[in-house]
Structure formats: structure tokens, C-alpha cells
Amino acid sequence: VEHEGQSRLYYYMTYKVVTTSDTDLLFTPSFEMANDEGELKRSGRDVPAAVTAKILALLETPLLEDQLHIVGTLLQGEENAKEGLVVWPVNTPHVRAIEVFGNGFSGETRTIDAYDPETKGKKRVTLRKTLMLRFQPLGETKPTGAESLPVIEQRWIMR
């Protein structure tokens, strides 16, 4: 995507969420992307609003919302589904694995005692049920337009 005369590569992901519970829910999703080079980045960081707007326009999906506008009450039922867009800058164009971690889709948590390397003791940590998607990049990321990356694994983890 070109922004202010400079071209930069971005990963983006769209998703759809529906509540099947018997109550409306406050929906506050967050997404992080990790790669095999050790990078971990929250969606939206270092992504100009104009870039997100350009991707939304290119996708031509009228109900698609960016990660800020999708936050709010999620009403019950398929007819009230929300569709969201999240974007990350590409810092390393050649990676062998990408994982996306999505929070805010489940209220399930678990508190455990974990080792604290700073104090060499234990500390209480709350883990959240998180949707993990693992993608298989198709070689080096290049400015050739939108290409879908195949999902090779999808599962729930506690993170």
C-alpha cells in the first residue's frame, strides 16, 4: 500500500463474529501476530489510519469495520454478526510461519501460579482463552497485491 508517497507492505486479516449466547455481549477483540523470527506485534500498531481506510475501500465489503469501530455491543444472532479488519506492517518479508492470536472471543480465563524470572519465585498469572491461527507464508512477501495465506492450524489455547 502506498501512503504519503512511500510504499510499504502490510498483512491484513478479516473475520466474522456472531454471538450465539442468550445475551448481548461487549465485544472488545485484540489481535497479535507472531512469526518465526521472534517478532510479536499487536494489530494496528505502526499502521496509519489512511492505510486501513485504503484496505477497507479495496475490499469493497460494506459491513466490514476496522479494529477500532468494531468494538461495542455484539447483539445476539446471525443477523447481527460483525465483520472486522485487522492490519499489521510487514517488518520481515521472508518468514516461514505466522501465528495470529485473537482475544475477546471467549470470556474463559484460568489463574495459575507461574515462575517469575525476576524474583525467582512464583506469581499469579491469568490466562485467557485465545483463538490461535497458524498460517503458511508462500515464500517472500512481495508487493504483488492481496494474496491469501493458507491456514494450516486453528485451535483454542490458554495464553
Summary of the structure (lengths in Angstrom):
residues: 159
radius of gyration: 17.5
end to end distance: 32.2
largest distance: 52.4
contacts: 382
relative contact order: 0.22
helix: 9%
strand: 48%
